[in-house]
Amino acid sequence: MPSATISPTPGRVEDATSSPPSPAIRPKGTPSKEERTFLPIRRILCPVDFSDFSRAAVERAVALATPFKAEITALFVVPVVFRSEGDATAGAAPVTTDSCVQSAIAEDLEEFLRPARDAGLDVRLCIRSGESVGHILDLAKEWESDLIVMGTHGRSAVERWVLGSVTDRVLRTAPCPVLAVPRTVPRSMPPGPVSGRILCAIQLAEPSARTLTYALTLGRSTGSIVSLLHVWDGVGGPRMRAIWEAEVYQRLHAAALAGGPPGCPVTEVVLAGRPHREILRLAEAQHTGVIVLGGNGQGLGSTSSHVLREAKAPVLIVRSAPGEEDS
């Protein structure tokens, strides 16, 4: 398998695809300054609800923040509870959260974010009330977050519903990349910000350059190996596949070098099959620490959605820039 190994405060409380492509990845010239400065990560937004999902998300947020000395903002959104006056529910009014409740939540947040404190990171605590998704998106824009880290789901029907109602909506519309973290991390996965392995699955089309750039800069910043994967759906006979596979290896290699030396080890991988299945299989075989995929304004696409629901490793969604379609 060819590879390219190129020289490589106290808290404040405030209210990859299937069919053979024709073009190779060709960013418009070299990547723009904006594309090349995804990292370092300076501000991480971590919505929490005190569940096991949130605890796992905090652990990943701390691991990613530590190399960059990034600030972590922990956001807890108090659900709005309505009370009816007498029997007339039409006149219902929201119940406000009093100062005692605010104080109790703040103390719980302080304890929940203790791992970040112990790592010497700056932590901001934010408590708001209302609808979760709106506050997450508003806060990410308001504080110019570089990354949102949040829990994802398990396998029960209720947990899948939670993904669809909160995490999925954030993933589709967030102004910055989103890292969706499963409740548990496999014991075989070594420690570290991204466990030494990043799997970036892409199409060979221009918009994929944004996803690839993020994966490479993350790999360079954390000293990780990046596996650059493209999956073919298997259409055609053995000879066609052999010719196509050789061409794709060359394109993947060229894509990794399009913006200059990546500064981290890069391995090109070409597989045939259903994209999400091959992504998940390779991620498990390599003990991948982070799976990096693309996303667009219209949705995540079936491959990303399937991977998000079944992955054991955190999945980082990098949405395409305005006017682009996703990788």
C-alpha positions as CSV (number, residue, x, y, z in Angstrom):
1,M,0.0,0.0,0.0
2,P,1.7,3.2,-1.1
3,S,2.3,5.9,1.5
4,A,3.6,9.4,1.7
5,T,5.5,10.0,4.9
6,I,6.6,13.6,4.4
7,S,8.9,15.5,6.9
8,P,6.7,15.8,9.2
9,T,-8.9,30.6,35.4
10,P,-11.6,30.0,37.5
11,G,-14.8,29.4,35.5
12,R,-17.1,32.2,34.6
13,V,-20.8,31.5,34.6
14,E,-22.6,33.4,31.9
15,D,-26.3,33.7,31.2
16,A,-16.1,9.3,1.0
17,T,-18.0,7.9,-1.8
18,S,-18.7,5.2,-4.3
19,S,-18.3,5.8,-8.0
20,P,-14.9,6.5,-9.7
21,P,-14.3,10.2,-10.0
22,S,-13.1,12.0,-13.0
23,P,-11.2,15.0,-11.5
24,A,-8.6,14.7,-8.9
25,I,-8.8,16.9,-5.8
26,R,-7.7,20.3,-7.0
27,P,-7.9,23.1,-4.5
28,K,-8.0,26.4,-6.2
29,G,-4.2,26.8,-6.5
30,T,-2.8,26.2,-3.1
31,P,-5.2,26.2,-0.1
32,S,-6.2,29.7,1.0
33,K,-4.9,31.2,4.3
34,E,-8.3,30.5,5.8
35,E,-8.2,26.8,4.8
36,R,-4.6,26.5,6.1
37,T,-5.5,28.0,9.5
38,F,-8.2,25.7,10.7
39,L,-5.8,25.0,13.6
40,P,-4.6,25.6,16.2
41,I,-7.8,25.2,18.1
42,R,-8.3,28.2,20.4
43,R,-11.9,27.8,21.6
44,I,-13.9,24.6,22.1
45,L,-17.6,24.6,22.8
46,C,-18.8,21.6,24.7
47,P,-22.5,21.3,25.3
48,V,-23.2,19.0,28.3
49,D,-26.2,17.4,30.0
50,F,-24.4,15.5,32.7
51,S,-24.9,12.2,30.9
52,D,-22.3,9.5,30.1
53,F,-22.4,10.9,26.5
54,S,-21.3,14.3,27.8
55,R,-18.7,12.9,30.1
56,A,-17.0,11.2,27.1
57,A,-17.3,14.4,25.2
58,V,-15.6,16.4,28.0
59,E,-12.7,13.9,28.0
60,R,-12.2,14.2,24.2
61,A,-12.5,18.0,24.5
62,V,-9.8,18.1,27.1
63,A,-7.5,15.8,25.1
64,L,-7.9,18.0,22.0
65,A,-7.6,21.3,23.9
66,T,-4.5,20.4,25.9
67,P,-1.9,20.5,23.0
68,F,-3.3,23.9,21.9
69,K,-4.0,25.3,25.4
70,A,-7.4,26.0,24.1
71,E,-10.3,27.4,26.2
72,I,-13.3,25.1,26.8
73,T,-16.7,26.6,27.2
74,A,-19.2,24.2,28.9
75,L,-22.8,25.0,28.0
76,F,-25.8,23.6,29.9
77,V,-29.2,24.5,28.6
78,V,-32.0,24.3,31.1
79,P,-35.2,23.0,29.4
80,V,-38.1,25.4,29.5
81,V,-40.8,24.1,31.7
82,F,-44.3,25.5,31.2
83,R,-47.0,25.8,33.9
84,S,-50.6,26.3,33.2
85,E,-52.8,28.7,35.0
86,G,-55.7,26.7,36.3
87,D,-57.0,24.4,33.5
88,A,-56.3,26.8,30.7
89,T,-53.1,25.5,29.1
90,A,-53.4,28.1,26.3
91,G,-52.2,30.7,28.8
92,A,-49.2,28.7,29.9
93,A,-46.0,30.6,30.9
94,P,-42.4,29.5,31.2
95,V,-41.1,28.8,34.7
96,T,-37.9,30.8,35.2
97,T,-34.8,29.2,36.8
98,D,-34.1,30.9,40.1
99,S,-30.7,31.9,41.5
100,C,-30.5,28.8,43.8
101,V,-31.0,26.5,40.8
102,Q,-28.5,28.5,38.7
103,S,-25.9,28.2,41.6
104,A,-26.5,24.4,41.9
105,I,-26.0,23.9,38.2
106,A,-22.9,26.0,38.2
107,E,-21.4,23.9,41.0
108,D,-22.3,20.7,39.1
109,L,-20.7,22.1,35.9
110,E,-17.5,23.0,37.9
111,E,-17.2,19.4,39.1
112,F,-18.1,18.0,35.6
113,L,-15.3,20.1,34.1
114,R,-12.7,19.1,36.7
115,P,-10.7,17.1,34.1
116,A,-10.1,20.4,32.2
117,R,-9.1,22.2,35.3
118,D,-6.7,19.4,36.2
119,A,-5.2,19.8,32.8
120,G,-4.5,23.5,33.4
121,L,-7.0,24.7,30.8
122,D,-9.1,27.8,31.0
123,V,-12.8,26.9,31.4
124,R,-15.9,29.1,30.9
125,L,-19.2,27.9,32.2
126,C,-22.4,29.0,30.5
127,I,-26.0,28.3,31.7
128,R,-28.9,29.2,29.5
129,S,-32.5,28.2,29.3
130,G,-34.6,27.4,26.3
131,E,-34.1,25.3,23.2
132,S,-30.7,23.5,23.1
133,V,-29.8,23.6,19.4
134,G,-30.5,27.3,19.1
135,H,-28.3,28.1,22.0
136,I,-25.5,25.8,20.9
137,L,-25.4,27.4,17.4
138,D,-25.8,31.0,18.7
139,L,-23.0,30.5,21.3
140,A,-20.7,28.9,18.7
141,K,-21.1,32.0,16.5
142,E,-21.0,34.5,19.4
143,W,-17.7,33.2,20.7
144,E,-16.3,32.2,17.4
145,S,-15.7,28.6,18.4
146,D,-13.2,26.7,16.4
147,L,-14.7,23.3,17.3
148,I,-17.9,21.9,18.9
149,V,-17.4,18.7,20.9
150,M,-20.6,16.9,22.0
151,G,-21.8,13.4,22.8
152,T,-23.5,11.4,20.2
153,H,-25.5,8.3,20.8
154,G,-25.7,4.6,21.8
155,R,-27.7,2.0,20.2
156,S,-31.2,2.1,21.8
157,A,-34.2,3.6,20.0
158,V,-34.2,6.5,22.5
159,E,-30.5,7.2,22.0
160,R,-31.0,7.3,18.2
161,W,-33.9,9.7,18.7
162,V,-31.6,12.0,20.8
163,L,-29.0,12.0,18.0
164,G,-31.7,13.1,15.5
165,S,-33.1,15.8,17.8
166,V,-30.0,17.6,19.0
167,T,-26.6,16.3,17.7
168,D,-27.8,15.7,14.2
169,R,-29.2,19.2,13.9
170,V,-26.0,20.8,15.2
171,L,-23.9,18.7,12.8
172,R,-26.0,19.9,9.8
173,T,-25.9,23.6,10.6
174,A,-22.9,24.4,12.9
175,P,-20.6,27.3,11.9
176,C,-17.5,25.3,12.7
177,P,-16.4,21.6,12.6
178,V,-18.2,19.3,15.0
179,L,-16.7,16.3,16.8
180,A,-19.4,13.8,17.8
181,V,-18.2,11.5,20.6
182,P,-19.7,8.1,21.4
183,R,-20.4,7.2,25.0
184,T,-17.5,4.8,25.4
185,V,-14.0,4.5,23.8
186,P,-12.8,1.0,23.0
187,R,-10.2,-0.3,25.6
188,S,-7.9,-1.2,22.8
189,M,-7.6,2.5,21.8
190,P,-4.3,4.1,23.1
191,P,-4.5,7.4,25.0
192,G,-3.9,10.7,23.4
193,P,-5.7,13.6,21.6
194,V,-6.6,11.4,18.6
195,S,-4.9,8.2,19.7
196,G,-2.2,8.5,17.0
197,R,-4.5,7.7,14.1
198,I,-6.8,9.8,12.0
199,L,-8.9,8.3,9.2
200,C,-10.0,10.8,6.6
201,A,-12.5,9.4,4.0
202,I,-13.0,11.6,0.9
203,Q,-14.3,11.8,-2.6
204,L,-11.9,12.8,-5.3
205,A,-13.5,16.2,-6.0
206,E,-12.5,19.8,-5.3
207,P,-14.8,20.3,-2.2
208,S,-13.0,17.4,-0.5
209,A,-9.9,19.7,-0.2
210,R,-11.4,21.4,2.9
211,T,-12.0,18.1,4.7
212,L,-8.5,16.8,3.8
213,T,-6.9,20.1,4.9
214,Y,-8.5,19.8,8.3
215,A,-7.4,16.2,8.7
216,L,-3.8,17.0,7.7
217,T,-3.5,20.0,9.9
218,L,-4.9,18.0,12.8
219,G,-2.5,15.2,12.1
220,R,0.4,17.7,12.0
221,S,-0.6,19.4,15.2
222,T,-1.1,16.2,17.2
223,G,1.7,14.1,15.7
224,S,-0.7,11.6,14.3
225,I,-0.7,9.3,11.2
226,V,-3.4,10.2,8.7
227,S,-5.0,7.4,6.6
228,L,-6.4,8.9,3.5
229,L,-9.2,6.7,2.3
230,H,-11.3,6.5,-0.9
231,V,-14.0,3.8,-1.3
232,W,-15.1,2.4,-4.7
233,D,-18.5,0.7,-5.0
234,G,-17.0,-2.2,-7.0
235,V,-18.7,-1.5,-10.3
236,G,-16.8,-3.1,-13.2
237,G,-14.5,-6.1,-13.6
238,P,-11.1,-6.9,-12.1
239,R,-9.1,-5.2,-14.9
240,M,-11.1,-2.0,-14.6
241,R,-10.7,-2.0,-10.8
242,A,-6.9,-2.6,-11.1
243,I,-6.5,0.4,-13.5
244,W,-8.8,2.6,-11.5
245,E,-7.2,1.7,-8.2
246,A,-3.7,2.6,-9.4
247,E,-5.0,5.9,-10.7
248,V,-6.7,6.7,-7.4
249,Y,-3.6,5.9,-5.4
250,Q,-1.8,8.5,-7.5
251,R,-4.6,11.1,-7.0
252,L,-4.7,10.5,-3.2
253,H,-0.9,11.0,-3.1
254,A,-1.1,14.2,-5.1
255,A,-4.0,15.5,-2.9
256,A,-2.0,15.0,0.2
257,L,0.8,17.1,-1.3
258,A,-1.4,19.7,-3.0
259,G,-0.9,22.3,-0.3
260,G,2.8,21.5,0.3
261,P,4.4,18.9,2.6
262,P,1.7,17.8,5.1
263,G,4.1,17.5,8.0
264,C,2.7,14.2,9.2
265,P,2.8,10.6,8.0
266,V,0.1,10.0,5.4
267,T,-1.0,6.6,4.1
268,E,-3.3,6.2,1.0
269,V,-5.9,3.5,1.2
270,V,-8.2,2.4,-1.6
271,L,-11.0,-0.1,-0.8
272,A,-14.1,-1.4,-2.6
273,G,-17.5,-1.9,-1.1
274,R,-20.2,0.1,0.7
275,P,-18.4,3.3,1.8
276,H,-19.7,3.5,5.4
277,R,-18.9,-0.2,6.0
278,E,-15.4,0.1,4.7
279,I,-14.8,3.3,6.7
280,L,-16.0,1.6,9.9
281,R,-14.0,-1.6,9.2
282,L,-10.8,0.3,8.6
283,A,-11.3,2.5,11.6
284,E,-11.7,-0.5,13.9
285,A,-8.7,-2.3,12.3
286,Q,-6.5,0.7,12.8
287,H,-7.8,1.6,16.2
288,T,-8.5,5.0,14.8
289,G,-8.8,7.9,17.2
290,V,-10.8,10.2,15.0
291,I,-12.8,9.7,11.7
292,V,-12.9,12.9,9.6
293,L,-15.7,13.2,7.1
294,G,-17.3,16.0,5.1
295,G,-20.7,17.6,5.4
296,N,-22.7,20.2,3.6
297,G,-25.5,22.7,4.1
298,Q,-28.2,20.3,2.8
299,G,-27.3,17.4,5.1
300,L,-24.7,15.0,6.1
301,G,-25.3,12.4,3.3
302,S,-26.0,8.8,3.9
303,T,-22.4,7.7,4.3
304,S,-21.7,10.2,7.1
305,S,-25.0,9.5,8.8
306,H,-24.4,5.8,8.9
307,V,-20.8,6.2,10.2
308,L,-22.1,8.6,12.9
309,R,-24.6,6.1,14.1
310,E,-22.2,3.1,14.2
311,A,-18.7,4.4,14.8
312,K,-16.9,3.5,18.0
313,A,-14.4,6.3,17.5
314,P,-15.3,10.0,17.6
315,V,-16.4,11.4,14.2
316,L,-15.4,14.9,13.1
317,I,-17.6,16.5,10.5
318,V,-16.1,19.3,8.5
319,R,-18.8,21.1,6.5
320,S,-18.0,22.5,3.1
321,A,-17.5,26.2,2.6
322,P,-20.5,28.3,1.5
323,G,-21.3,27.6,-2.2
324,E,-19.5,24.2,-2.2
325,E,-21.0,20.8,-2.2
326,D,-19.7,18.2,0.2
327,S,-17.1,15.6,-0.1
